[in-house]
């Protein structure tokens, strides 16, 4: 088996050497150095018909590349398991190679003492000695009798501690991803609907959304807001999430990843809201990001309803030309809305203010002057669209208006007739 493996590595070395663009640099790679120390002793042993271990144990460094093999086979599909397995193979290969050096030096003895101070030490005892030494325990049941063995152990302790200490931050980062304090999956409760919010998640956008979402005029008792963001929330956002903990569920993830869309139950969501950064330096770049997120959502579940915020009106045509874009999906363009409000204000002065007061949620204290109370009472009103009950079918319009105003405390301003009915 050893002979077959070494012939395979020899063939692999020759092929990679021929294909290498920088052949001098290829000789200095770790795998090339390992091949130079492992393959020639085997060929010499076949020619001389004598077996010598030498330093062929350095072939344990090949374990470092084993993570690439597992990744190619599809066993590892994410980055963190690959990193963690690679760190494990580095640790094992360093320990095995160090145990091999202890095994060689202790069984050979010091050359300047005519090899008289050698001792028999098995490879398993050498590996046990390395692990005990690395853990700084040192039981004393196994010792190095040779000078070269003791010198190597001193070098090994310093080198191993410095090597593994450099990997501690990476290990902490990997483990922190597995032990995140934020939800990794939204668990939907019975009878509770939810909407998904993504895109540009900041304190200003979320606070503005939640002020309207939790307003007393809204009937959102059975509706939750699931926020999906790639970055962990800042201190301000975390405080805001705690304030609205009954309404908000934060899930760390990306709208571009299918597993994250599954975790937020996209197929059962009422609507997907994609927010934009209104202070973005490049409007086209910001719109492109949001459009790509909308495409990813539609590719996963084509029946999902999307409310997309854009900065430039000309980018609306990109979404409307998509084959899966339906009439239930809406695009909110801030630039277009501002221009429309300005135009309405020019045609009818005060109309933009009147329309803004109807669209935005507002609450006020009645302990103000009479003229302020009358104005703020109008500001407090909003426009809603509701489906008519069958109770009103066939009744005259003046009776319906009177009933809505006197009984329901509603002001009926328009009725849209359905062409199908």
matplotlib code that plots the C-alpha trace (Angstrom):
import matplotlib.pyplot as plt

x = [0.0, 2.8, 4.5, 1.3, 0.6, 4.1, 4.0, 0.7, 2.3, 5.3, 3.0, 1.1, 4.3, 5.5, 2.2, 1.9, 5.6, 5.1, 1.9, 3.3, 4.0, 6.6, 8.7, 11.1, 8.3, 6.7, 9.8, 9.3, 5.7, 4.9, 3.7, 6.8, 9.1, 7.1, 7.5, 11.3, 11.6, 9.3, 9.5, 13.4, 14.0, 11.4, 13.0, 16.4, 15.1, 13.8, 17.2, 19.3, 16.9, 17.1, 14.3, 14.9, 12.1, 14.1, 11.8, 9.1, 6.7, 6.5, 3.9, 1.4, 1.4, -0.7, -3.7, -3.9, -5.2, -7.8, -10.3, -10.1, -10.9, -14.0, -15.1, -14.7, -16.8, -19.6, -19.4, -18.6, -20.9, -20.2, -17.1, -17.0, -16.8, -14.0, -12.0, -12.6, -11.6, -8.5, -7.4, -8.0, -5.8, -3.1, -3.1, -3.0, -0.3, 2.0, 1.6, 2.2, 5.3, 6.7, 6.0, 7.9, 10.9, 10.9, 10.6, 13.6, 15.9, 15.2, 15.6, 18.7, 20.6, 23.1, 25.7, 28.3, 27.9, 28.2, 24.5, 25.0, 22.2, 19.3, 16.1, 13.3, 10.2, 7.2, 5.5, 2.4, 4.3, 6.0, 2.6, 1.4, 4.5, 3.8, 0.2, 1.2, 4.0, 1.8, -0.8, 2.0, 1.2, 4.3, 3.6, 7.3, 6.5, 8.2, 11.4, 13.8, 17.3, 19.0, 20.3, 18.8, 15.5, 15.5, 16.5, 13.7, 11.1, 12.2, 11.8, 8.5, 7.0, 7.8, 6.8, 3.6, 2.3, 3.0, 1.4, -1.8, -2.1, -2.4, -5.4, -7.3, -9.1, -10.1, -11.5, -13.4, -14.9, -16.0, -17.6, -19.3, -21.1, -22.5, -23.4, -25.1, -27.6, -29.9, -32.6, -31.5, -35.1, -38.5, -41.0, -44.4, -47.1, -50.6, -52.9, -50.1, -49.2, -45.8, -44.1, -40.4, -38.3, -34.9, -32.7, -31.1, -31.7, -30.8, -32.1, -33.9, -35.6, -36.7, -37.8, -39.9, -41.4, -42.2, -43.8, -46.4, -46.5, -47.5, -49.7, -53.1, -55.0, -53.4, -54.9, -51.7, -52.2, -51.7, -48.9, -45.2, -42.3, -39.4, -36.2, -33.7, -30.2, -26.7, -25.1, -25.6, -27.6, -25.9, -26.5, -29.2, -31.0, -30.7, -32.3, -35.1, -35.6, -36.0, -38.5, -40.7, -39.9, -43.6, -43.6, -40.1, -38.1, -34.6, -33.0, -29.4, -29.1, -29.2, -32.1, -29.8, -29.5, -32.2, -31.6, -32.2, -35.4, -36.5, -35.7, -38.0, -40.9, -41.1, -43.7, -46.1, -45.3, -48.0, -45.5, -41.8, -40.7, -37.3, -36.1, -33.6, -30.9, -32.2, -28.8, -26.9, -24.0, -24.9, -28.6, -28.1, -26.0, -28.5, -31.4, -29.5, -28.9, -32.6, -33.7, -31.4, -32.9, -36.4, -35.4, -34.0, -37.2, -39.3, -37.0, -37.6, -41.3, -42.9, -46.3, -44.7, -45.9, -43.1, -43.1, -39.8, -38.3, -36.3, -34.5, -34.7, -37.9, -36.2, -35.2, -38.9, -39.0, -36.5, -38.8, -42.0, -40.4, -39.6, -41.8, -42.8, -43.7, -47.5, -50.0, -49.9, -46.3, -45.6, -42.7, -42.2, -39.9, -39.1, -37.8, -41.1, -43.2, -41.3, -41.7, -45.4, -46.0, -44.2, -46.3, -49.5, -48.5, -47.9, -51.3, -53.3, -51.4, -51.8, -52.8, -49.4, -49.7, -53.3, -52.3, -49.3, -51.5, -53.8, -51.0, -48.9, -49.8, -50.2, -51.3, -51.8, -52.8, -56.1, -54.8, -54.0, -55.7, -59.0, -57.6, -54.8, -57.2, -59.3, -56.3, -54.7, -58.0, -57.9, -54.2, -55.0, -57.3, -55.9, -57.1, -57.8, -59.2, -61.6, -63.8, -67.5, -69.7, -72.6, -74.8, -74.5, -75.3, -78.3, -78.6, -78.6, -75.3, -76.6, -77.8, -74.4, -72.6, -74.9, -74.6, -70.8, -70.6, -73.1, -72.6, -69.0, -67.5, -66.1, -66.1, -66.8, -65.0, -65.1, -66.4, -64.6, -66.9, -65.5, -65.8, -66.2, -69.1]
y = [0.0, 2.4, 1.6, 2.3, 5.5, 6.8, 6.0, 7.9, 10.9, 10.7, 10.7, 13.6, 15.5, 15.1, 16.2, 19.3, 20.2, 20.0, 22.1, 24.7, 28.1, 29.0, 25.8, 27.3, 28.3, 24.9, 23.3, 25.4, 24.4, 22.2, 19.3, 19.4, 19.4, 16.4, 14.5, 15.1, 13.7, 10.7, 9.4, 9.1, 7.0, 4.5, 4.2, 3.9, 1.1, -0.8, -0.5, -1.3, -3.9, -2.2, -0.6, 2.7, 4.9, 8.1, 11.1, 9.7, 10.5, 14.1, 12.7, 13.4, 17.0, 15.7, 15.6, 19.4, 19.0, 16.5, 19.2, 20.2, 16.6, 16.5, 19.8, 18.5, 15.5, 17.7, 16.6, 20.1, 22.7, 25.8, 27.6, 27.1, 23.3, 23.5, 26.0, 24.0, 20.7, 22.3, 23.5, 20.0, 18.5, 21.0, 20.2, 16.4, 16.6, 18.8, 16.3, 13.3, 14.7, 15.8, 12.4, 11.0, 13.1, 12.1, 8.4, 8.8, 10.7, 8.5, 5.2, 6.3, 8.1, 11.0, 10.7, 12.6, 9.9, 7.0, 6.3, 4.9, 6.7, 5.5, 4.0, 2.0, 4.2, 3.1, 5.5, 5.4, 6.3, 9.1, 10.5, 10.2, 12.1, 14.9, 15.3, 15.4, 17.8, 20.1, 20.2, 21.4, 18.5, 16.4, 13.3, 12.2, 8.6, 9.1, 11.2, 12.1, 10.6, 12.0, 15.6, 16.1, 14.8, 17.4, 20.2, 19.2, 19.2, 22.7, 24.0, 22.1, 23.7, 27.2, 26.6, 24.7, 27.3, 30.2, 28.3, 27.3, 30.6, 32.3, 30.1, 30.9, 34.1, 32.1, 29.3, 31.8, 33.4, 30.0, 29.0, 32.3, 31.7, 28.4, 30.0, 33.2, 34.7, 35.7, 33.4, 31.2, 30.2, 31.8, 29.5, 30.5, 30.4, 29.3, 32.1, 34.6, 36.1, 37.5, 39.8, 39.7, 42.9, 43.0, 45.3, 48.2, 47.6, 50.6, 52.3, 55.0, 52.7, 50.2, 52.8, 54.5, 51.2, 50.2, 53.5, 52.9, 49.2, 49.5, 52.5, 52.3, 52.6, 49.5, 46.1, 44.2, 42.2, 38.9, 40.1, 39.9, 41.5, 39.2, 41.1, 39.3, 40.9, 39.7, 41.9, 41.6, 44.6, 47.5, 48.6, 51.0, 48.4, 45.8, 48.3, 48.9, 45.1, 44.7, 47.5, 45.9, 42.3, 41.4, 42.4, 41.8, 38.6, 39.2, 36.4, 36.7, 35.7, 36.9, 37.2, 35.7, 32.4, 29.8, 28.3, 31.7, 32.2, 28.8, 29.7, 32.8, 30.8, 32.9, 30.7, 31.5, 35.2, 37.8, 40.2, 40.8, 44.4, 45.4, 48.7, 51.0, 53.3, 56.8, 58.4, 56.0, 57.5, 55.7, 55.2, 52.8, 50.5, 50.5, 49.8, 47.0, 45.3, 45.5, 44.3, 41.3, 40.5, 40.7, 38.3, 35.9, 36.0, 35.4, 32.6, 30.8, 31.4, 33.0, 33.7, 35.8, 39.4, 42.0, 45.7, 47.1, 50.5, 52.1, 55.5, 56.1, 55.9, 54.6, 51.4, 50.5, 49.2, 46.5, 44.9, 45.3, 43.5, 40.5, 37.5, 36.7, 40.3, 40.5, 43.2, 42.3, 43.5, 47.1, 49.5, 52.6, 55.2, 58.0, 60.3, 59.8, 60.5, 63.7, 65.0, 64.1, 65.9, 69.0, 68.9, 68.5, 71.4, 73.6, 72.8, 73.0, 74.8, 72.9, 69.6, 68.0, 68.8, 67.5, 64.2, 63.8, 64.1, 61.4, 59.0, 59.2, 58.0, 60.7, 61.0, 64.2, 65.5, 67.2, 69.6, 72.3, 75.5, 75.1, 75.9, 73.5, 70.9, 71.3, 71.1, 68.1, 66.3, 66.4, 65.4, 62.4, 60.9, 58.4, 56.9, 53.1, 50.8, 48.1, 45.5, 46.3, 44.0, 42.3, 44.2, 47.3, 45.6, 47.1, 50.1, 53.7, 55.5, 58.3, 55.6, 53.9, 57.2, 58.1, 54.6, 54.7, 58.2, 57.8, 54.2, 53.3, 56.8, 56.5, 59.1, 57.3, 59.3, 56.9, 53.5, 51.4, 49.1, 45.7, 44.9, 41.2, 41.8]
z = [0.0, 0.9, -2.4, -4.4, -2.6, -3.2, -6.9, -7.1, -5.3, -7.6, -10.7, -9.2, -8.5, -12.1, -13.6, -11.4, -12.0, -15.8, -15.5, -13.1, -14.6, -12.0, -11.6, -9.1, -6.8, -7.1, -5.6, -2.4, -1.8, 1.2, -0.8, -3.0, 0.1, 1.5, -1.8, -1.8, 1.7, 1.3, -2.3, -2.8, 0.4, -0.8, -4.3, -2.6, -0.3, -3.4, -5.1, -2.1, -0.7, 2.7, 4.5, 6.4, 7.8, 7.8, 7.9, 5.7, 8.5, 7.2, 4.7, 7.5, 6.2, 3.3, 5.8, 5.5, 1.9, 2.9, 3.5, -0.2, -1.1, 1.1, -0.3, -3.9, -3.0, -1.7, 1.9, 3.1, 1.5, 3.7, 4.7, 8.4, 8.4, 5.9, 8.1, 11.2, 9.6, 8.1, 11.6, 13.0, 10.2, 10.8, 14.5, 13.9, 11.2, 13.3, 16.3, 14.1, 12.4, 15.8, 17.2, 14.2, 15.0, 18.6, 17.5, 15.1, 17.5, 20.6, 18.8, 16.9, 19.7, 19.5, 16.7, 18.8, 21.5, 19.0, 19.4, 22.8, 24.6, 22.5, 23.9, 22.5, 22.1, 20.0, 17.7, 19.9, 23.0, 21.0, 20.0, 23.6, 24.7, 22.2, 23.3, 27.0, 26.3, 24.3, 27.1, 29.4, 31.8, 31.6, 33.7, 33.6, 32.6, 29.2, 28.9, 26.2, 26.8, 23.8, 23.6, 20.1, 21.4, 24.2, 21.9, 19.4, 22.3, 23.3, 19.8, 19.4, 22.5, 21.4, 17.8, 18.5, 21.1, 18.7, 15.8, 17.6, 19.4, 16.0, 15.1, 18.3, 16.9, 13.8, 16.0, 18.1, 15.0, 13.6, 16.9, 17.3, 14.0, 15.4, 18.8, 17.6, 20.0, 17.2, 15.7, 12.8, 11.9, 12.3, 14.1, 12.9, 15.5, 14.8, 13.6, 13.4, 10.0, 9.2, 6.7, 5.8, 5.8, 4.0, 2.1, 3.9, 7.6, 9.7, 12.8, 10.9, 8.4, 11.0, 13.5, 10.9, 9.8, 13.4, 14.2, 11.5, 12.1, 15.7, 15.4, 17.2, 14.0, 12.6, 13.4, 13.5, 16.6, 14.7, 12.4, 13.1, 11.3, 10.4, 9.7, 7.5, 7.4, 6.8, 9.5, 13.2, 14.5, 16.1, 19.7, 18.6, 16.5, 19.3, 21.7, 19.1, 18.7, 22.4, 22.6, 19.9, 20.9, 20.5, 16.9, 15.6, 15.0, 13.8, 11.7, 10.5, 6.9, 3.3, 0.8, -1.8, 0.0, -0.4, 3.1, 4.7, 2.7, 3.9, 7.5, 7.4, 5.9, 2.7, 1.2, 4.1, 4.3, 3.5, 1.8, 1.4, 2.0, 0.5, 2.0, 0.3, 1.5, 0.8, 1.4, -0.9, -2.8, -6.0, -6.6, -9.5, -7.3, -4.5, -6.8, -8.5, -5.1, -4.2, -7.7, -7.4, -4.0, -5.5, -8.3, -5.7, -3.8, -6.9, -8.1, -4.8, -4.6, -7.6, -5.8, -3.1, -3.0, -3.0, -2.1, -3.5, -2.7, -5.4, -5.7, -9.5, -11.5, -14.6, -12.8, -12.4, -16.0, -15.1, -12.6, -14.6, -17.5, -15.4, -16.4, -12.8, -11.8, -11.2, -10.4, -6.7, -6.5, -6.0, -6.5, -4.3, -5.9, -3.6, -6.4, -8.4, -5.3, -4.4, -8.0, -8.0, -4.7, -6.0, -9.2, -7.2, -5.0, -8.0, -9.6, -6.3, -3.4, -0.2, -1.9, -1.2, 2.5, 2.6, 0.8, 3.1, 6.2, 4.8, 4.0, 7.2, 10.7, 13.2, 16.9, 18.9, 22.3, 22.5, 25.2, 22.6, 21.2, 19.5, 16.0, 16.5, 17.7, 14.5, 12.2, 14.0, 14.0, 10.2, 10.2, 12.4, 9.7, 7.1, 3.9, 3.8, 1.2, 2.5, 0.8, 1.1, 3.1, 1.4, 3.8, 1.6, -1.7, -3.5, -1.1, -2.3, -2.0, 0.3, 2.8, 2.7, 3.3, 6.2, 7.8, 7.6, 9.1, 11.9, 12.9, 11.9, 12.3, 8.8, 6.0, 2.7, 0.0, -3.0, -4.2, -6.7, -8.7, -9.6, -13.3, -12.6, -10.2]

ax = plt.figure().add_subplot(projection="3d")
ax.plot(x, y, z, "-o")
ax.set_aspect("equal")
plt.show()
